[in-house]
Amino acid sequence: MEPSISTWVREAVDRVRVVDMHTHLFPPSFSSLWRSGADHVLTYHYLIAEAIRAGGRSPEWFYGLPLREQAAWVYEQIFARTSPLSEAAMGVVAIAQAFGVDLQQDGIEGLREALQHEPSEPYAERVFQLAGVDQVVMTNDPLDPAERAHWLAGDPVHPRFLAALRLDSFLGDWGALRTRLANAGVFVSQSADAPDLAEVRRFLEDWFGRMRPVYLAFSAPPEFTYPSEEAPGRVLDACILPACRANGLPLALMIGVRRQVNPRLREAGDASGRANLAAVERLAASNPDVRFFVTVLSRGDQHELVVLARKFANVIPFGCWWFVNTDTLTREISAMRLELLGPTFVLQHSDARVLEHLVYKWKNARALAVDVLVHKYTKLAEEGWRVTRDEIGGVAERLFRGNFLDAVRPV
């Protein structure tokens, strides 16, 4: 049975077209926010931290270089002077291979020639095809001036790009939110009272109509609490959760990031911490009519999240985020989720910040799925279950797209 199972799993996983539920990508029409090409691939913040660690230069020196020179220096530290053994470095090798580039022979110039940095729908389509991806979900901040300008200008959004409205600014410092809202032409007082919260809700509803998000999302620090009488807690209870109910929108929580533990590294300076999952438990229990996508950044929180999801059907674990998106940990976490939840979670998301990241991140996710599913289905057959090609295909569809799509459809 095992040879058939292995073949069926590989066929099913290779065939499925992904819906990537969390990225930082933008369509070609949002030209100022578009990121692609070799120099952006090589200056991914994962690689920046690794190169500065290896290269003996200060972050200030590195960030003083133009982008092209930054990319060349990263390439020198990680690919020319040693073997590219980290997850992110291997990703560059995988991207190069997909575009027909032999990095050891062609080097950085070969990669620059093969990858396109200008916004282009045909190039985006090529990358989507290479990655086996149907659609990606963006991360959209209505308070970011550069992004807001594209939406207000009515720049068309290609149907492969879906919106998710990012709420970090709304659930952080109230004073900072007041400033950002004022810059967008919305004025609230210092008190965060009922009229202020009504104005925030009105602003969000206006942007729901403009963006048409498939879910709302925020990235929370380890100490995130619920309920809370502080301004962020009042915004969550008075604005965001009612908006989720009224519009049939799930809320995605990404918990555990400790921002700027080394601010000299800029975007590469964040770290992880243990999440307060009791807050998620209370959130799910208090709001049974809202669906919550949840991912956590610390390896130590993964088991607690899965057990919590067994108790609350409105909690849907998704993906392996950031520091746990490694070959070793994705297999451990995904196998544990299957063992405790069955195929009722979202296997992975790319968190891609550069278009070509889709290629290597989904190559890795498919390899992960094959390893885990072959093991589980072989064991199931040994227990006496008659495994079929169709049921394997159905589970692959659920893990790579179906569970997410079912959750974002209004109930």
Summary of the structure (lengths in Angstrom):
residues: 411
radius of gyration: 21.7
end to end distance: 39.8
largest distance: 67.4
contacts: 1358
relative contact order: 0.15
helix: 58%
strand: 10%
